[in-house]
Amino acid sequence: MKKRLFFSLVILSFCLTLTAQNAYSKGDDRNEVELTFLETSDVHGCFFPYDFITGKPRAGSMARLSTYVDSLRRVKGDGVVLLDNGDILQGQPVSYYYNYVDTIDDNIAAQVVNYLRYDAETVGNHDVEPGHAVYDKWIAAVQCPVLGANIIDMSTSLPYVRPYAILNKQGVKIAVLGMLTPAIPNWLAPNVYSGLQFDDIVKSCQRWVSYIKKNERPDVIVGLFHSGLEGGITTDRYTENAARAVAQQVPGFDIIYFGHDHLRHNSMENGVLLLNPANNAMRVARADVTLRRDGDHWTVTGKRGSLVEYDGIKVDQKYMSHFQPQIEKVKSWVEQPIGRLTSDLTSEDCFFGNSAFTDLILNLQLRLTGADIALNAPLSATATLHKGIITLGDMFNLYKYENQLYVMKLSGEEIRKHLEMSYDQWVNTMKSPGDHLFNLSVNTFGGKPGQLWFAHPTYNFDSAAGIDYEVDVTKPDGQKVKILRMSNGQKFDPAKIYKVAVNSYRANGGGQLLTKGAGIPSTELESRVIYKSPRDQRYYLMQEIKRQGTITPKPNHNWRFVPEKWVKAAAERDRAILFGK
């Protein structure tokens, strides 16, 4: 087995580097060069300066990146390296359309990457989410190397995609090593990534950097990691976010580009430039690297990082003209009317108690499955559906992700502990009436720079339908939730096994509410599942609205924060901080 693996790697290395070595041998007479490395990450379908959900213009987008990249290429020629760091297949309706509706044409994500002439691409967790049929087709259509050294094909024990790419820019030999966060099994069903396993990033980097140094002898080594800076899910096998750990533990990298956590970052640590442009194509991470010739190789003599905002950068009209047919096709699809709403519906209300927004989803979960209890969190903190005609595009505002609907067997006590972890992240432990109601922090996931925002991701703030309960914000963590009864008037029994409707992300361990919160081993989650919907939840919401024609969602009024005197004033203060209202 070891011999087979060795010879496979030798052949792989030869195939990856043959073209680059031929180009490298040409060289030039300069003794110093400056290369510019650009990285996008977590684009999430924001290819155009148009929001297919709201039907309005949007900031950022790859259309502005196109203008910026072209301006650099005109000045620097082949001294520009353009990289993308994954999570490009999901987010906007345009992605859904090419993932599931138009499955004949090349995926729009491949078309954009090819148009912009990217030099390399990594795979993100949301790129795995649509399943083999979608991401295998996308990988085949992308014209640059798609990387992921720690994505292992279990049938061969080799990487499923290329582990690294060798690029030649102005005679400089560059190795780009790709990695994907190994926490995939905590979010996705096994059939989505069948035949694959995801190795620890630090250990994979140690192995592959050693291999690259010995066999390729590059002048520059760049890490392209769809993994955050640090923290997240940590097990005895891996850590979700490992960029900083690699910079500290694996010598050899000049630059580590990372993403996944949607947090802007620009720092120099242990001699490694660490950069993250965050999400939704609002900016690009730039590294300018100076090199001096050292015999047959080049030595890095300087590097500086920056995050380039797209404010003030004009849209590339050639890019827009090229993709106009695709834009019009998707517009026609999302603008289809499916029903009518009698009043505005906003996810902002979800955080302050019962809301019509989340209860519409919870009640559908109960109705479709016949479950005893349903759990759901707002997938977007600021989503609003306006009174009047509801279009297909509005469904992406109501339900952001392509989650399936599952039913699991959970005990009453596991349900309570699940909710305890949810509300412990969601709300503060108030010591006085003047305290914040919510757990707030600065520069966290979802907030604007310098803004107080929720300290934890709001898509993990589960509330419940089917039970009546109170959340006492003066109690310590683990003791806030008191379940009073089933909503049908029956007794709630902590020892009883209930049928609980959840989305597929939660059922597979997403947010750790079932594992760390309820205390269920991750290896046991699959055995608790008794139902999986054939389609995503958004599809069923759409069908229900079509069936009803006109909908008037109302809150269930089955849970509340207490004590009311403290909560009411604190909620008003925090609403003004968060939403300016």
N, C-alpha and C positions, 0 to 999 in steps of 0.2 A: 504493500500500500504506500509506504514511504517513497519507494523508488518511483512508482507511478505518479505520485504527487509532485516529486522533484522534476521529473521530465516534463510534466504538464506545465509547470511554472516556467521552465526554461523555454519551451515552445511559445508560451504566452508572452514572455518577455521579449522574445525575438520578434514576434508579430507586432507588438506594441511599439517597438523602438526602431525597426528597420528604416521607416521613412524619416524619422527624426534624425537618425545618425547620418543618413545621406545628406540631409539639409545642413546638419551641424558641421559636416566636414568642409563645407564651402567657406564658412567663416567670413570675416572682413578684417580691415586693418585698424579699426578703432580700438582704443585702449580703455574707453569708458562708455557705458551705455546706461540709459534710464528706461526702465520698463514700467508701465502702468497696468496694474491688476484691478479689475472691476468684478464685484460680486453682487448678484441679486439673490434674494432668498425669500421663501414663503410668499411668492407672488399671488397665490390663491386666485388665479383666473383674472387678475386685474390687468388684462392685456390692452385695454382701450380706455380712453378718457370718458367713458360712459358707463353708468351704473345700470345694468340690465334689471336690477331689482326695483330701483326707485324710478327708472326712466329719466334720470337727470345726469348732467355732466358730473364727473368726479375728478378729484386731484390725482396726481401721480400717473401711473400706468406705464407700460412698456413703450407706448407711443412717444413719451418724453425721453425715456431711456434711449430710444433709437436716435433721436436728435443729438443727445449728449455723446453717444458712442461714435456716431459719424463724425462729429466735430473733432474728437480725439484722433480717430483714425486718419483724418486728413492731415493732421500735424505729425503724428507719430508713426504712421504706416503700420508695420507689423509689430510695433512696440507696445501694442495693447493686447491684454489677455482678458477675455470676457468669460465669466463663470456663473453658473446658476446652482443654487444649493437645495433645490427640491421643494416639495409642496406646491407644485405648479398645476396639478391636475384637478384641484378642487377649490371651490369658493364662490365663484360667480355662476349664474345660470348658463353662461357660455360654456363653462367646463362641463356641467351636467349634460348639456345638449350633445356635445361631442363624445362624452363618455358613454351615454346610454341611448340617445335618440338617433343621431347620425353616426352610425358605427361603420360606415363605408369609407368616407373620406378620412384622410390623416387627421389625427387628433389636433385640435387647434393649438394645444400646447407644443406639439412637435412643429407645426407650421411656424409659430412665432420664434421658437428657438432656432430653427433653420434660417428664417429670414434675417435674424439679427446676427447670424454667424457666430454663435457661442463656440468657445473652445472646449468646454467640458461641462457636464451636468451631473448632479447627484440625485439620488432617489430620496424623497421625503416620506414620512409615515402616511400622509394623506394621499401620496401617490400610490401607495400599496392598497389603500382602503377600497378603491373601486374593484379590485380583484384582478386575477391573472389576465383575463380577456382584454381588459383596458390597458393595464400597464405594460404587458408584453407587446401589444400593438404599438403603444407609444414609444417604447424603447427601440423597436425595430425601425420606426419612422424617423427618429432623431438622428441627424447626420453627424453630430459630434459624439465623442465617447461618453457613455453613461456609466457612472462609477459607483462602486459600493463594495469595498474590500471585505467588509464584515457581513455581507449578505451571502450566506452560504447555501449552495445547492446541495441538499442532503444526499442526493444520489451520486455525487462525484466528490464531495468534500472540498470543492473549489468554489470561488466566488461565482455567483449567479450572473453578475455583470462584470465589466472590467474592474479590477481593483484600483488601478491607477492609469494615468495617461502621461505620455512624454510629449511635450510641446517644444518647438524651437522658435524662439523669437529673437531676431537680430543676432543670431549665432549663440544665444544663451539657451542652455538645455534646462528645461523646467519639468519637474515631476509634480503632478497633482494627484494626491491620494484622497479617495472618497470614502466616507463613512456615513452610516445611518444609525440613528438612535436604536439601541437594541430592545427598547421597551415595547415594541410592537405587540407582543402577545398580551399586554395589559389593556389593550384597546380594541383589538380586532379579532374576529372569529378565526379559528385555525384554517378553515377552508379558503379564506381570502389570501393567505400566504402559504398554501399547501406546498410541501416540498422544500420549504426554506427555513433556515434558522438564522438568528442574528447574534453575532458574537460581541463580546465586550470591546468597546472602542479602544481603551488604553492598551489592552493586550494585543489587539489587532494592529494597532499603530506600532507597537514595539517590534512585532514580527515583520511588518511590511516596510517600515523605514529601514530596518537592517538589510532587508532584501534589496530595496531600491538603491541604497548607498553602495552596496557591494556589486550589484549587477548593472546599474545604470550610470552611476557616478554623475548625478545631476549637479548643476550649479545652484539651483534654487529648488527647495521643497515646499510645496503649498498643501496645507490641509483643507479639504472642502467637506465640512462635517454638518450633516443635518442633525444637529444635537446642540443643546443650549450650553450656556457657560458652565453651570454647575448645579448640583442638587437634583430635584425631581425624584422619580421613583428609583430607589436603591435596593438591590437584592444582593444575595451572596454571589450572584453570577455577573451582575452588570450594574452600571449607573446610567440613568436616562441622559443626563446632561454632563458631558465630559470634556468640553473644550479646554477649560482651565487645567484640568488634571493632565491632559496630554501635554500642554505647554510646560508643565512643571516636571513631568516624569519621562517624557520621551524626547531626547536630544535630537536635533536635526532639522526641525521645522524653521522656516523663515517667516511664514505667514500661516495663521490658522483662521480661515473664514468659517463662521458658524451661523446657525439660525435656530429654527424650531421654537424657541421661547419667545419670539416676537419682541425682543428687547434690544434697543440700540446699544451698541458697545464699540468702544475704540480705546484700546490700551496696549501698552508694551509690557509683557510679563516674561521674565526669565529670558529676555532677548528675542521673544517671539511677538510679532504683531498680531493682536487678536481683534477681529472686526466682525460686526453683525449689523446689517442695515435694517433689521426688523422686517416688517411685513407689508403686504399689499402694494408693492411697487411704488412706494412713496419716496424712496431714495436708493442710492447705490453706495456700496462700501468700496472705497478706493485706496489702494496701496501703491505708492510711488517708490520704486526700488532702484537704487544706483549700484552698478557693478563695475569692477575694474578687472581687466584681463590679468590672469595669473598663469602664464604658460599656455597650456591647452585648455584651461578652464577659466571661469570667471568667479570672482569673490565679491560677495555682497559687502558694500562699504557704507550703505545708508538706506534707511527705509522710514517712511512716515505714512500714517494712516489718516483718513478723513471719511466722513459720511456726507455725501453730496445730496442735498435736498433738491427735489425737482421743481420747487417754487421758482417761477420765472423762466423755466425751460419750456420752449414752445413744442407743441405737438408736431411730429414728423408727418407732413401731409402725404408724402409718398408711401409711407407705412400705412396710413389710414386708407389711401386709395387702393392699395394692394389687398387689404382685408375688408373692403367695403361690402363685397358680396356675402361674406361670412357674418358680418355685423347685421346686415339687413335680414338675413335668414333667421338669426337668433332673436332679433327684435320682434319679428312677426310671430315667432313661437311664444315668447314670454308675454306678449300683449293680448293673448287670448283671454277673454272674460270667462270667469268660471262661477261667479255668484255676486252677491251684494251683502255689504256690512252696514248695519243700522247705526253704528257709532264708532268712533275711533277706538283702536285697540293698541296698547303700548306695553312693551316688556318692562318699562321703568316701574310700573306698578307692582311687578312680581316681588320686588325686594322689600316691600313695606307690609306685606300680608297677602291675603287672598287676592287674586287678580283674575279678571276675565281672560287675559292673554294665556297664562299657563294653564288655567282650569279648562279652557277649550281643548287643549292637548291632553290633559289628564283624563278628562271625561271621555274623549275618544278612545284612549288606551283601555279604559274600563269597558266601554261599550263593545269594542272590537274583540276583546279577549275573554270577557266574562270573569276577569280577575277580581279578587277581593279588594286589593289596594293598588294604587298606581303611584309611581314616583317620577318626577320630571324637574328639570332645571331650565331656566331661560338660556338659550344658546347664543343670544345676542343681548347685550345690556340695554341697547337704545333702539330696538326695533319698533316701528310704528306702522300699523295698517290704518288707513284713513277711511272714514265713512264713505260709502258709495260702492262703485264697481270694484270687485276683487279680481285681479288678473292672475294668471299662472305665475308671473314673476313675484307677486306678493307672497306666494307660498314659501319662497326662499327667505323672506323676512320673518315669516311666522315660524319656520323651522329650517335652520341654517344648514344642517348636515344631513348626509344620506344614511342616517341611522335606521336600522330595522327595529321592529317591535318584538320584544321577548317577554315571556312569562317565566318567572322563577319561583321555586319553593323556598320561602324564608320563614323563620320563626318570628313570633311577635317581638321577642327580645332583639333579634338581629335587625328587624325593621327599626326599632327604637334607636339602637346603636348606630345604624346607618344615618338616621336623621340627626343624631347627636353630632356626628362628625361634620355633616353638612352645615348645621347651624353654628357649630364652633368656629368654622371658617368664615361664616357669613356675618355673625353679629359679635359685638363686643360684650365683655362682662362688665356691665355698668355698676359703678360703685357709688355714683351720685346722679341726680337728675341732669346735671350739666355735661355728662359724658356723651361720647358718640354712641349712637345705637349700633353702628356697623364697625367691623374691623377695617380700618382705613390705613393707607400708607401712601408714600410718594413714589412715583415712577414705577408702578407695578403694571402687570399685564392688563392692557385695555385702557389705561389712563393716559392723558396728555402729559408731556414733560412738565414736572413740577407740580402737577395736580394731585390733590388727595383723591385716591380712588380705592376701590375694594382691594384688600391686601391679597386676596386669593382669586383664582379664576371663577367668574360667575357661573360658568357652565357646570360647576360642581355644587351649586346651591340648590339641592333637591328639596322640594316640598312634596306633600302627599295629598291624594284624594282617597276617599273610602274610609278614612279615620278622622275623628275629631281630636284635636290636641292643642296644647298651649306651649309656648316657648318663653320661659322665664329668663329674661336677659340679665337678671341680677344674680343668677346661679352660676357656679363655676363650670368650666368645660366638662362635658360628660354628664351633666345633671340638669341641662336646660329643658329638655323635651319631656313633657308629661302627656301621655296618650290617654284620653278620657274614655273613649268608647269607639266602636265602629259607627260610621255615619248612618247606618240603617237602624241604630239603636241597640244593637247587640253588644254584648260584653267583648272587650278586647282582651285576649289572653296571651301573655308573654310566651307561654310554652306551646301555643298552637302553631301549626304550620299553615301559612297563608299562601295563596297564589298572588304574586306581585308582578305587575306590568312595569317594565323598565325598557330603556332603549338598549341597543346592542353594545354601545360604547360602555355603558355602566355595567351591563351583564358580563362583559369580558374583563372587568376590573378597572375600567377608566375612572380616574379620580381617586381610586383606592377606598371609596366609601364602603364597598362590600368586603374588601380584604382588611385594610387597616382599621376601618370603622366598625363594621359588623363582625370582624374577626373570622371570616371564612377564608380558608387557605385558597390561594389562587388555583391550585390544582383541582379543587373541588367545584369551582364555579360552573364548569360545563355540565357536570352531573346534576346541578340544581335547575338547569333550563328544561322546561317542559313544552315550550312553544317558541317558534321563530317565524316571523312573518315573511312571506315570499318577497314583498316589496318594501321600500323604505317608508317611514312614517309620513313623510311629506305627501307621498302618493295617496295615502288613505285620508289625510286631511283634505286634500283636493277633491277626492271622490265624495266625501261627506258634504262638503260645501256645495258641490254640484247637485247632490241629491236634495239638499234643503233649499237651494236657490237663494234664500235670504237668511242670514244668521244674525242672532242677537245674543252673543255670549254674555254670561253673567258670572260673577264670582261665586264659589261654592260656600264661602263663609264657614269653613270647617276647621280653621286654625287661626291663631292670633298670637301676637307678642304681648307679654305682660311684664311688669305692671303698667296698665294703660296710661296712668298719669305721667310716668316717666317717658314712656315710649312715644306718646303723641308729640311732645315738644322736641324730643331728640330726632324723631323722624323728619320733622319739618326742617330742622337745622341741617341734617345730613342730605336731604333732598336738594336743598339750595346749593350745598357744596358739590354734590355729584352732578346734578342735572341743571343747575341754575334756575330752579323753580321754587 
